[in-house]
Structures are given as C-alpha cells and as structure tokens.
Amino acid sequence: MKICCIGAGYVGGPTMAMIAKKCPEIDVMVVDINAERIAAWQSDELPIYEPGLLEVVQEARGRNLFFSTDIDEAIRAADVVFVSVNTPTKTFGEGAGRASDLQYWELCARRIKDVSTSDKIIVEKSTLPVRTADAMERVLHAGDKQVHFEVLSNPEFLAEGTAISDLESPDRVLIGGHETESGQVALQTLVDIYASWIPRERILTSNVWSAELSKLTANAFLAQRVSSINAISQLCEATEANVAEVAHAIGTDSRIGSKFLKASVGFGGSCFKKDILNLAYLCETYGLHEAAAYWQQVVDMNEFQQNRFVKTILSSMFNTIAGKRIAVLGFAFKADTGDTRESPAISVCKELASEQAQVVISDPKALDNAEKDLADATGIMFEEDPYEAVVDAHALAILTEWDVYKTLDYQRIFDAMEKPAFLFDGRNILDHTALHKIGFEVYSIGKGRLTHLD
Ligand SMILES: NC(=O)c1ccc[n+]([C@@H]2O[C@H](COP(=O)([O-])OP(=O)(O)OC[C@H]3O[C@@H](n4cnc5c(N)ncnc54)[C@H](O)[C@@H]3O)[C@@H](O)[C@H]2O)c1
C-alpha cells in the first residue's frame, strides 16, 4: 500500500512518521509546496521541534518514509491520500476573522482530481468545518473522470510538545466514513492501518459529519476549561482565594477531572482560537446566534486575560514602564515546542513595547519564530541566555512553562536586576514564597501578590 500526505507541517510530519514507523510494509510519501520545509525534513534539522520526533523519523526515513515536493507524482501513486494542509482563520471577505480559510484545502482537492488516474481514499486530517467532506466530494467528482474517491474524516487530536506519545498511544483515534458500502470499505482500510499499533477498542468510527464536528468540539471544550479557570482566577485575586487550590478542589471531582485547569496568561497555539471562532461562525451560519455568542466568549475571555496581565505589570510598576527593561522568559505558546502561533507572548510583548518598555525575550526553542512574529515591533531584543536577559531588568515575566525556568538560580537573577525587582509569573510555575523571601515583588495569576512595598 502507498500513502501520500499533502502538508508536511506540525500534523502531517509527525503523524506520517509514526505510521511509517509502525507499518514498515506501507510506503509513506509526505509532500509540500514549501521546498525549504521538505529539505529540512530530509535533514537532521527537522523544521519543527517535538521531543522524540527525530528518532522516529530517523528510524523510517529512506526505508518507507519519504519527503518530496513532487506532489502530483505522490498523489498519482497513492492508494490513500491524507490532506493535512493549514486551515487558518480567513483574513478577508465574508467571515473574515472567524471562518476557516479553505483555499489550501480546495487547491488540494482540485489537484487530486486533476492528476489521479486510479480510485483513492481521501482522508481529511486538517481540522475543517463540519460538512466540508460534502464540498470535497463535489470538487473531486466534478467533470467526467471515471475515478472514484471515497472521503473519510480522521481528525488529529495530538498536542504539540507531546505529539509522539500522543500518536504512539492516543486516548482514541476517530474515523468518520459514509454509511455506504464503499464508505465502510474505505473506513475499514484506515482502521486496519491504525490497528497495527493501537488497540481496536480505541479506534472509534462514526459518520463523517460527527468526526468533523468532534474535532472542533474537543478544542472548544478544552479551551473553555482554560477560559473558565482564568475567569475564576480574576475572582481569586479579588478575594484572596487561591486559584491553584480552587482548581485542585474541583479537578479532583471525577465528573470534572484535573486537566486543562491551570490558570495562566491565556491559551495559545494555532488551533484553539481558530477552531472556536470557526465553531462560533458555523453556529451563526445556521442561525444559532446564542450558541455562537456562547463560544465566542471563550475566545474573548482569553484575550482579556492576556490584556489583564499587561495591565497588572503596568499598574504595579508605578504606571510607567517607559524605558524600563523587562525580561520575558518564554515565547512559545507552551513548553516543549518552538511553535509561537497565537502565543499570548505575542500580544503581551507588543503591548509592553507600545508602552515603550525595552523588552528582552528569551526562549530555549522559539527565538527564531519570535523574531518573525515581532518583526514590526520596536524596542524588542532577543537573548538566548536567561541570565543575560535579566541583567539590569526592572521586571521578569514568565510566559511559557518551560521546565528550565523552574530551576534557575533566582538569587543570582535577583542580584542582577534593578530594585525593586518585579516578577510576574504568567504560568504559576515558580515557588512564590521562596521568591518573595529572596526579595522579589511577586505577582502571579489567581493568587494574592507577595510584595515588600506596601
Ligand atoms: N498543530 C496542531 O497541533 C494541530 C493538531 C490537530 C490538528 N491540526 C490541524 O491540522 C492542520 C494542519 O496543521 P499544521 O499545524 O500541521 O499546519 P502547518 O502550517 O504546520 O502545515 C501545513 C502545511 O501544508 C502545506 N500546504 C499548504 N497548502 C498546500 C498545498 N496546496 N499543497 C501542498 N502543501 C500545502 C504548507 O506549506 C504547510 O507546510 C490544520 O487544519 C490544523 O487545524 C493541527
């Protein structure tokens, strides 16, 4: 069997590497229009940072895992074509700022239709609005070609930073297919591929529309939990309740569960915001205005939480940060990835810079992306070494929960900083009492501040 995957990004690359590793009898060809990305996949400097990924790629690459820019040939040769291209939020025209931009996806569908000479299974891996498979089938079957395409929805639930373990041992895999005979045959083909390493009871099957909608729903539920605990963090700060204690108390309720209850400066990543906006937009398209407003609020609360973090910095530092050096530790949207898409650090750093602060950013894996994200902002510097970043800084802000930040020598950092030395823990990862003892003015999320000034 031959598989082709269109789109060699954060999803296409790791997912295909895992299939190739687990199914040595299947040839897997990953293609992309971005030649630089493909070249990086062919080297040991992979285009994305993901713990454990290089080892998986190295095991299969050249054996049954290949990367190429020859998209047409890969499609023609394949029995199964995964479409894993980006589906960002539309920035123009009808639905701008909310709807999914489906142009990359549609280009793929047309390409598949134009070059195919044999029947194929087409797998939607990208996150798409519900009922996209309908449009996909209409594009694929337009014209008079005698080739049959069977479209499946197989949304990806991996999380960046833990992609390899998520792929190796997922909670579940979801495959949606049509309830026709050919739909069920195609569905079974994909089930059998995953069954090479995933127990069959964890491979869920459904109709196509349920699979498409389940992905948007999963992200909406996860993001909603973060926005909910962040909304509570605001109340905690006003009442001397401690958000970590509240989260622990409710997270131990088996009906609720403990994950995604960490209060923070806000969620980021390429998916949550775009998928929830898309869900809200979809609701509106179906005339469901209250449901749309409900989901929109999850995104609004996230933006408010980021904005509130900057306001806390400004008000605690005597309402002026102009000319003050502020060291930002962490720029990636979360730990263990270099991905900065929709990272709260972007808006926080831009707002700090607009207050004329001198912002010095440090991150173990995301500095290249940070430089691109902030290309149009002034007063921003980049420094790999966190100890250098904090020299003469008036404030230190933690924006990503990297483990290395938990074990820095904070006495050394305190000594290098201007006094009073402010510390804003946007991820609640540090020992605030110990930091206060060292002499820091400590501000965290959803806990009372620990200061020496009042
Ligand atoms: N990043 C995640 O954690 C994650 C998790 C689950 C699902 N998803 C979904 O998976 C999809 C892909 O996300 P990603 O993060 O991998 O995106 P990405 O931007 O990292 O990768 C997409 C790739 O597709 C390529 N591409 C675009 N149009 C193409 C075309 N016509 N032909 C060939 N290649 C083309 C781009 O060059 C890019 O390399 C999105 O729909 C996203 O919502 C992402």
The ligand as an ORCA input file, in Angstrom:
! r2SCAN-3c Opt
* xyz 0 1
  N      -0.756     21.937     15.076
  C      -1.525     21.146     15.793
  O      -1.253     20.897     16.964
  C      -2.750     20.514     15.201
  C      -3.384     19.482     15.910
  C      -4.503     18.887     15.342
  C      -4.989     19.322     14.121
  N      -4.379     20.353     13.455
  C      -4.912     20.747     12.152
  O      -4.110     20.150     11.137
  C      -3.994     21.026     10.007
  C      -2.541     21.313      9.726
  O      -1.983     21.982     10.846
  P      -0.413     22.188     10.995
  O      -0.191     22.774     12.352
  O       0.272     20.935     10.617
  O      -0.166     23.308      9.866
  P       1.222     23.742      9.205
  O       1.014     25.140      8.746
  O       2.338     23.427     10.144
  O       1.384     22.770      7.945
  C       0.611     22.817      6.809
  C       1.496     22.571      5.605
  O       0.679     22.450      4.444
  C       1.396     22.974      3.340
  N       0.482     23.293      2.240
  C      -0.461     24.259      2.171
  N      -1.110     24.220      1.000
  C      -0.569     23.190      0.295
  C      -0.825     22.636     -0.979
  N      -1.785     23.129     -1.761
  N      -0.080     21.588     -1.385
  C       0.891     21.092     -0.597
  N       1.168     21.560      0.641
  C       0.452     22.592      1.078
  C       2.082     24.192      3.915
  O       3.191     24.582      3.117
  C       2.495     23.696      5.317
  O       3.813     23.185      5.332
  C      -4.806     22.270     10.366
  O      -6.106     22.128      9.830
  C      -4.869     22.238     11.872
  O      -6.025     22.856     12.371
  C      -3.258     20.936     13.976
*
